[in-house]
Amino acid sequence: MTARAVPAPAPALGGPRAYAVWIAAVTAYSIAVLQRTTMGVAGLEAAERFGASATIVSTFVVLQLGVYALAQIPAGVLLDRFGSRVTLTSGAVLMALGQVLMSQTETVGVAMIARIVLGAGDALTFASAIRLVPAWFPARRVPLLTQLTGILGQVGQILSAVPFVALLSVAGWTPAFASSAGMSAIAALLILLMVRAAPPGIPRPRVRQDLRRIPLVLGRIVRHPSTQLGFFTHFTAGFPGIAFSMMWGYPYLTAGEGLSRPAASAVMTVLVVVAIVGGPLIGALTQRHPLRRSTLVLLIVATIVAPLLALVLWPGPAPMWLLIVLVSGFSIGGPASSVGFDFPRTDLARHRLGTATGAVIMGGFIGALVAILLIGVVLDLLRPDGDYDLASFRLAFAVQLPLLAIGVAGMLITRRTLRRRMAAQGREVPPWRDVWRSGRWRRL
């Protein structure tokens, strides 16, 4: 008799190696957030260094965000083709180059090129990091770990708001930006040493797409209602916090509300602290109640709209409690925007998730791009001399309200389309009145 070959056991997911890979990816992403937000805390210094108006300074960030947003789908295609290790390393190298260039220049045109390079590197980072989660961990852990990836990555905001600002104040522009470039170089080395796209024994899904068919495939992914709902979810919940952290939050707190630099830095750290506390809860609720993910996001959007409206209408300087509430709403919007990644994850093929994730990420950053530019335009119209005051900041911040209304409408429309599609597949989302009558709200 011949011995029958015993199949090798399937590799276990979620072990110590998986967490080592994930921690390396989160570290790379947090350094990317540091690079992304340096201009936000250096906006006033940038205006002085380059002799530029608010519109020009905001253009640095708008260009960065524009490249970031427009590069998301190409970055997703590259991610599907080459895997997270290649794209994470490439992103870190590009960001290091961009910050080195920014550290050396005093010319507006060269600074814009630096932000374009940085935006391209940033575009390769987050989607690559969260793509590793379903590759290395079992499905039941994916929603929570996806949230934690986004939350822990925001530690980069603390790095820009505290040590980067301190170095900028003490040593000046060139040492501060050169040091941040060195952090990205370290991230690239860490990724090369620690990250693999898939666990040993599990083949990485590969896409070898005919170039002529790429537009057709992209069209199918973008037209899918789960991708569209993800886009508007990321747009609506995400853009206010991005615009605040990347450009106008620190100048508003210092030049508008008159806070000292340490006090403004402390308020900016609330963006991270609240997300760290609330993000895991959002991840757990998303995992427990998958049919109510969009409702959860809409409730969180209300916590953004209410304090923003109160701030715009508040007579005189805002009390500290209102500023904390406002920043907390922006902060919790970050984890809420990450719920957008869960819609395509549960409805699209795994080998298309990189492209779909890129499309979703475009939402928040396109919204932030528009908000940052509009706020800069309004400030220049109201205070062309660059001497910004509280009244001009509040009117400028009001431009975010119609953008939020557009986002909520987009969520409601695309959610209706997705639910129709789910119903056709036998996955009904019961009306709330039926849920409450039956008591199923405890497990939906």
C-alpha positions as CSV (number, residue, x, y, z in Angstrom):
1,M,0.0,0.0,0.0
2,T,1.2,3.5,-0.7
3,A,1.0,6.1,1.9
4,R,-1.5,8.9,1.1
5,A,-0.1,12.3,1.2
6,V,-1.5,14.4,4.1
7,P,-2.2,18.0,3.0
8,A,-0.3,20.6,4.9
9,P,-2.4,22.5,7.5
10,A,-3.5,25.9,6.5
11,P,-1.3,28.6,7.9
12,A,-2.7,30.2,11.1
13,L,-3.7,33.8,10.8
14,G,-3.3,36.4,13.6
15,G,-0.2,35.1,15.3
16,P,2.8,37.0,16.6
17,R,4.3,37.4,13.1
18,A,1.0,39.0,12.0
19,Y,1.2,41.5,14.8
20,A,4.8,42.3,14.0
21,V,3.9,43.0,10.4
22,W,0.9,45.1,11.4
23,I,2.9,47.2,14.0
24,A,5.5,47.9,11.3
25,A,2.8,49.1,8.9
26,V,1.1,51.2,11.6
27,T,4.5,52.8,12.4
28,A,5.0,53.6,8.7
29,Y,1.5,55.1,8.5
30,S,2.0,57.2,11.6
31,I,5.2,58.7,10.2
32,A,3.2,59.4,7.0
33,V,0.6,61.3,9.0
34,L,3.5,63.3,10.6
35,Q,4.7,64.3,7.1
36,R,1.1,65.0,6.0
37,T,0.4,67.4,8.9
38,T,3.7,69.3,9.1
39,M,2.5,72.1,6.9
40,G,-0.7,72.5,9.0
41,V,1.3,73.4,12.1
42,A,3.9,75.4,10.1
43,G,1.4,77.4,8.2
44,L,2.3,80.8,9.7
45,E,6.0,80.1,9.4
46,A,5.5,79.1,5.8
47,A,3.7,82.4,5.0
48,E,6.7,84.2,6.5
49,R,9.4,82.0,4.8
50,F,7.9,82.2,1.4
51,G,6.3,85.7,1.7
52,A,3.0,84.2,0.7
53,S,-0.7,84.9,1.3
54,A,-3.2,82.4,2.9
55,T,-4.3,81.3,-0.5
56,I,-0.8,80.5,-1.6
57,V,0.1,78.7,1.6
58,S,-3.1,76.7,1.5
59,T,-2.2,75.8,-2.1
60,F,0.8,73.9,-0.7
61,V,-1.6,71.6,1.1
62,V,-4.2,71.6,-1.7
63,L,-1.6,70.4,-4.1
64,Q,-0.5,67.7,-1.7
65,L,-4.1,66.6,-1.1
66,G,-5.0,66.8,-4.8
67,V,-2.1,64.5,-5.7
68,Y,-3.0,62.3,-2.8
69,A,-6.7,62.0,-3.8
70,L,-6.1,61.7,-7.6
71,A,-3.3,59.1,-7.0
72,Q,-5.5,56.8,-4.9
73,I,-6.9,54.7,-7.7
74,P,-3.5,54.3,-9.5
75,A,-2.1,53.5,-6.0
76,G,-4.8,50.9,-5.5
77,V,-3.9,49.3,-8.9
78,L,-0.2,49.2,-7.9
79,L,-1.2,47.7,-4.6
80,D,-3.3,45.0,-6.2
81,R,-0.4,44.3,-8.6
82,F,2.7,44.5,-6.4
83,G,1.5,44.1,-2.8
84,S,1.9,46.2,0.4
85,R,5.6,45.8,0.9
86,V,6.6,47.4,-2.4
87,T,4.0,50.2,-2.1
88,L,4.7,51.1,1.5
89,T,8.5,51.3,0.9
90,S,8.0,53.4,-2.2
91,G,5.7,55.7,-0.3
92,A,8.2,56.2,2.5
93,V,11.0,57.0,0.1
94,L,8.9,59.6,-1.8
95,M,7.9,61.3,1.4
96,A,11.5,61.5,2.6
97,L,12.5,63.1,-0.7
98,G,9.7,65.6,-0.5
99,Q,10.5,66.7,3.0
100,V,14.2,67.0,2.1
101,L,13.3,69.3,-0.8
102,M,11.0,71.3,1.5
103,S,13.7,71.7,4.1
104,Q,16.1,73.3,1.6
105,T,14.0,75.6,-0.5
106,E,12.8,79.2,-0.1
107,T,11.0,79.3,-3.4
108,V,7.3,78.8,-3.7
109,G,7.5,76.8,-6.9
110,V,10.0,74.3,-5.5
111,A,7.9,74.0,-2.3
112,M,4.9,73.1,-4.4
113,I,6.9,70.4,-6.1
114,A,8.0,69.1,-2.7
115,R,4.4,68.8,-1.6
116,I,3.4,67.0,-4.8
117,V,6.1,64.4,-4.2
118,L,5.0,64.1,-0.6
119,G,1.4,63.7,-1.6
120,A,2.4,60.9,-4.1
121,G,4.2,59.0,-1.3
122,D,1.4,59.5,1.1
123,A,-1.1,58.1,-1.4
124,L,0.7,54.8,-1.3
125,T,0.7,54.4,2.4
126,F,-2.7,54.0,4.2
127,A,-4.4,51.7,1.7
128,S,-1.3,49.5,1.8
129,A,-1.3,49.4,5.6
130,I,-5.0,48.4,5.9
131,R,-4.6,45.9,3.0
132,L,-2.3,43.9,5.3
133,V,-5.1,43.4,7.9
134,P,-7.3,41.0,6.0
135,A,-4.2,39.3,4.6
136,W,-2.7,38.5,8.0
137,F,-5.7,38.3,10.4
138,P,-9.0,36.3,10.5
139,A,-12.1,38.1,9.3
140,R,-13.6,38.5,12.7
141,R,-10.7,40.8,13.8
142,V,-10.6,42.9,10.6
143,P,-13.1,45.7,11.5
144,L,-11.4,46.4,14.8
145,L,-7.8,46.2,13.5
146,T,-8.7,48.4,10.6
147,Q,-10.0,51.0,13.0
148,L,-6.9,50.6,15.2
149,T,-4.7,51.1,12.1
150,G,-6.2,54.4,11.4
151,I,-6.3,55.5,15.0
152,L,-2.8,54.6,16.0
153,G,-1.5,56.1,12.8
154,Q,-2.9,59.5,14.0
155,V,-0.1,59.5,16.6
156,G,1.7,61.2,13.7
157,Q,-0.4,64.3,14.5
158,I,1.0,64.4,18.0
159,L,4.5,64.1,16.5
160,S,3.8,67.1,14.3
161,A,1.9,69.1,17.0
162,V,4.5,68.7,19.8
163,P,8.1,67.6,18.9
164,F,8.0,69.0,15.3
165,V,6.6,72.3,16.5
166,A,9.1,72.5,19.3
167,L,12.0,71.7,16.9
168,L,10.6,74.3,14.4
169,S,10.5,76.9,17.1
170,V,14.0,76.2,18.5
171,A,16.0,75.1,15.5
172,G,14.1,76.6,12.6
173,W,12.7,75.4,9.3
174,T,15.5,73.4,7.7
175,P,16.4,71.2,10.7
176,A,12.7,70.5,11.5
177,F,11.8,69.4,8.0
178,A,15.1,67.5,7.5
179,S,14.5,65.6,10.7
180,S,11.0,64.6,9.6
181,A,12.5,63.3,6.3
182,G,14.8,61.1,8.3
183,M,11.8,59.5,10.0
184,S,10.4,58.4,6.6
185,A,13.8,56.9,5.7
186,I,13.6,54.9,8.9
187,A,10.1,53.8,8.0
188,A,11.3,52.6,4.6
189,L,14.0,50.4,6.3
190,L,11.5,49.0,8.8
191,I,9.1,48.0,6.0
192,L,11.8,46.3,4.1
193,L,12.9,44.3,7.1
194,M,9.5,43.4,8.6
195,V,6.6,43.4,6.1
196,R,5.5,40.8,3.7
197,A,2.3,41.1,1.7
198,A,0.9,37.7,2.9
199,P,1.8,35.0,5.5
200,P,4.1,32.2,4.5
201,G,2.2,29.5,2.7
202,I,-0.6,31.8,1.6
203,P,-0.3,33.0,-2.0
204,R,-0.9,36.7,-2.4
205,P,-3.8,37.5,-4.7
206,R,-2.2,38.8,-7.9
207,V,-3.8,40.9,-10.6
208,R,-2.2,40.7,-14.1
209,Q,-4.6,43.1,-15.9
210,D,-4.6,43.8,-19.6
211,L,-3.9,47.6,-19.7
212,R,-6.7,48.0,-22.2
213,R,-9.1,46.5,-19.7
214,I,-8.1,48.7,-16.7
215,P,-10.6,51.5,-17.4
216,L,-13.4,48.9,-17.7
217,V,-12.5,47.2,-14.4
218,L,-12.1,50.6,-12.7
219,G,-15.5,51.6,-13.9
220,R,-17.1,48.5,-12.5
221,I,-15.4,49.0,-9.1
222,V,-16.3,52.7,-8.9
223,R,-19.9,52.2,-10.0
224,H,-20.5,49.6,-7.4
225,P,-22.8,51.1,-4.7
226,S,-20.6,49.7,-1.9
227,T,-17.7,51.7,-3.2
228,Q,-19.8,54.8,-3.6
229,L,-21.2,54.5,-0.1
230,G,-17.7,54.1,1.2
231,F,-16.6,57.2,-0.8
232,F,-19.4,59.4,0.7
233,T,-18.8,57.9,4.2
234,H,-15.2,58.8,4.1
235,F,-16.0,62.2,2.5
236,T,-18.6,63.3,5.1
237,A,-17.1,62.0,8.3
238,G,-13.4,62.5,7.3
239,F,-12.9,65.9,5.6
240,P,-13.5,68.3,8.5
241,G,-10.8,66.6,10.7
242,I,-8.4,66.4,7.8
243,A,-8.8,70.1,6.9
244,F,-8.4,71.1,10.5
245,S,-5.3,68.9,11.2
246,M,-3.6,69.5,7.9
247,M,-4.0,73.2,7.5
248,W,-6.3,75.5,9.3
249,G,-6.7,74.1,12.9
250,Y,-3.4,75.4,14.3
251,P,-3.6,78.9,12.7
252,Y,-7.3,79.2,13.8
253,L,-6.5,78.3,17.4
254,T,-3.5,80.7,17.6
255,A,-4.3,83.6,15.3
256,G,-8.1,83.3,15.7
257,E,-8.9,82.2,19.2
258,G,-5.6,83.7,20.6
259,L,-4.3,80.5,22.3
260,S,-0.7,80.2,23.1
261,R,1.4,77.6,21.1
262,P,1.4,75.1,24.0
263,A,-2.3,75.5,24.5
264,A,-3.0,75.1,20.7
265,S,-0.7,72.0,20.6
266,A,-2.6,70.5,23.5
267,V,-6.0,71.1,21.7
268,M,-4.6,69.5,18.6
269,T,-3.6,66.4,20.5
270,V,-7.3,65.9,21.4
271,L,-7.7,64.8,17.8
272,V,-5.6,61.8,18.6
273,V,-6.7,61.1,22.1
274,V,-10.4,61.0,21.4
275,A,-9.9,58.8,18.4
276,I,-7.9,56.4,20.4
277,V,-10.7,56.1,22.9
278,G,-13.6,56.1,20.5
279,G,-12.2,54.3,17.5
280,P,-12.1,50.8,19.1
281,L,-15.7,51.3,20.1
282,I,-16.7,52.2,16.6
283,G,-14.8,49.2,15.3
284,A,-16.6,46.9,17.8
285,L,-20.0,48.4,16.9
286,T,-19.3,48.0,13.2
287,Q,-18.4,44.3,13.8
288,R,-21.4,43.7,16.0
289,H,-24.0,45.6,13.9
290,P,-22.9,45.3,10.3
291,L,-26.4,46.2,8.9
292,R,-26.3,49.6,10.8
293,R,-22.8,50.8,9.9
294,S,-24.1,53.8,7.9
295,T,-26.5,54.8,10.6
296,L,-23.7,54.8,13.1
297,V,-21.7,57.1,10.8
298,L,-24.6,59.5,10.3
299,L,-25.0,59.8,14.1
300,I,-21.3,60.7,14.4
301,V,-21.6,63.3,11.6
302,A,-24.2,65.0,13.8
303,T,-21.5,65.4,16.5
304,I,-19.4,67.2,13.9
305,V,-22.2,69.5,12.5
306,A,-23.6,70.6,15.9
307,P,-20.4,72.1,17.5
308,L,-19.2,73.5,14.1
309,L,-22.5,75.4,13.8
310,A,-22.3,76.5,17.4
311,L,-18.7,77.8,16.8
312,V,-19.8,79.8,13.7
313,L,-22.6,81.5,15.7
314,W,-20.8,81.9,19.0
315,P,-20.4,85.6,20.1
316,G,-16.8,86.4,21.0
317,P,-14.0,83.9,21.7
318,A,-15.2,80.3,22.1
319,P,-14.8,78.8,25.6
320,M,-12.3,76.0,25.9
321,W,-15.0,73.4,26.4
322,L,-16.6,74.2,23.0
323,L,-13.2,74.0,21.3
324,I,-12.7,70.6,22.9
325,V,-16.1,69.4,21.8
326,L,-15.5,70.7,18.3
327,V,-12.1,69.0,18.0
328,S,-13.6,65.8,19.6
329,G,-16.2,65.7,16.8
330,F,-13.6,66.1,14.2
331,S,-11.5,63.4,15.9
332,I,-14.3,60.8,16.1
333,G,-15.1,61.5,12.5
334,G,-11.7,59.9,11.5
335,P,-12.7,56.4,12.8
336,A,-16.2,56.9,11.4
337,S,-14.8,57.6,8.0
338,S,-12.9,54.3,8.2
339,V,-16.2,52.5,8.3
340,G,-16.3,53.4,4.6
341,F,-13.6,50.7,3.9
342,D,-15.9,48.0,5.3
343,F,-18.6,48.4,2.6
344,P,-16.4,47.2,-0.3
345,R,-14.7,44.7,1.9
346,T,-17.9,42.8,2.4
347,D,-19.2,43.2,-1.2
348,L,-16.3,43.1,-3.6
349,A,-13.7,40.5,-4.6
350,R,-10.6,40.4,-2.4
351,H,-8.2,41.0,-5.2
352,R,-10.0,44.3,-6.1
353,L,-9.9,45.7,-2.5
354,G,-6.8,47.8,-3.2
355,T,-8.5,49.7,-6.0
356,A,-11.8,50.0,-4.1
357,T,-10.0,51.3,-1.0
358,G,-8.2,53.9,-3.1
359,A,-11.6,55.1,-4.4
360,V,-13.0,55.3,-0.8
361,I,-9.9,57.2,0.5
362,M,-10.5,59.8,-2.3
363,G,-13.7,60.9,-0.6
364,G,-12.3,62.5,2.6
365,F,-9.3,64.0,0.9
366,I,-11.3,65.5,-2.0
367,G,-13.6,67.1,0.6
368,A,-10.6,68.3,2.6
369,L,-9.0,69.7,-0.5
370,V,-12.1,71.7,-1.4
371,A,-12.6,72.9,2.2
372,I,-8.9,74.0,2.7
373,L,-9.0,75.9,-0.5
374,L,-12.3,77.6,0.2
375,I,-11.3,78.6,3.7
376,G,-8.1,80.1,2.3
377,V,-10.0,82.1,-0.3
378,V,-12.5,83.4,2.2
379,L,-9.7,84.5,4.6
380,D,-8.0,86.4,1.8
381,L,-11.2,88.0,0.8
382,L,-12.0,89.2,4.3
383,R,-8.4,89.9,5.4
384,P,-6.2,90.5,2.4
385,D,-3.5,91.9,4.6
386,G,-3.0,88.5,6.2
387,D,-3.9,89.8,9.6
388,Y,-6.6,87.1,10.4
389,D,-9.0,87.6,13.2
390,L,-11.7,85.5,14.9
391,A,-14.6,86.8,12.8
392,S,-12.8,86.0,9.5
393,F,-11.9,82.5,10.6
394,R,-15.5,81.7,11.7
395,L,-17.0,82.9,8.4
396,A,-14.3,80.9,6.6
397,F,-15.1,77.7,8.6
398,A,-18.8,78.0,7.7
399,V,-18.0,76.9,4.2
400,Q,-17.8,73.4,5.6
401,L,-21.5,73.2,6.4
402,P,-22.8,72.9,2.8
403,L,-20.1,70.4,2.1
404,L,-21.3,68.3,5.0
405,A,-24.9,68.5,3.6
406,I,-23.7,67.3,0.2
407,G,-21.9,64.4,1.9
408,V,-25.0,63.3,4.0
409,A,-27.2,63.4,0.8
410,G,-24.6,61.3,-1.0
411,M,-24.6,58.7,1.8
412,L,-28.4,58.5,1.9
413,I,-28.7,58.0,-1.9
414,T,-26.0,55.5,-2.3
415,R,-27.1,53.6,0.8
416,R,-30.6,53.2,-0.7
417,T,-29.0,51.8,-3.9
418,L,-26.8,49.4,-2.0
419,R,-29.7,48.1,0.1
420,R,-31.8,47.5,-3.0
421,R,-28.9,45.4,-4.4
422,M,-28.6,43.5,-1.1
423,A,-32.4,42.8,-1.1
424,A,-32.1,41.4,-4.6
425,Q,-29.5,39.0,-3.2
426,G,-31.7,38.0,-0.2
427,R,-30.0,40.2,2.4
428,E,-32.8,42.4,3.8
429,V,-32.1,45.3,6.1
430,P,-35.3,45.4,8.3
431,P,-37.0,48.7,9.0
432,W,-36.3,50.2,12.4
433,R,-39.9,49.8,13.5
434,D,-39.7,46.1,12.9
435,V,-36.4,45.9,14.7
436,W,-37.7,47.6,17.8
437,R,-40.9,45.6,17.9
438,S,-39.1,42.3,17.6
439,G,-36.2,43.1,20.0
440,R,-33.6,42.3,17.3
441,W,-31.9,45.7,17.8
442,R,-29.8,43.9,20.5
443,R,-28.1,41.8,17.8
444,L,-28.3,43.9,14.6
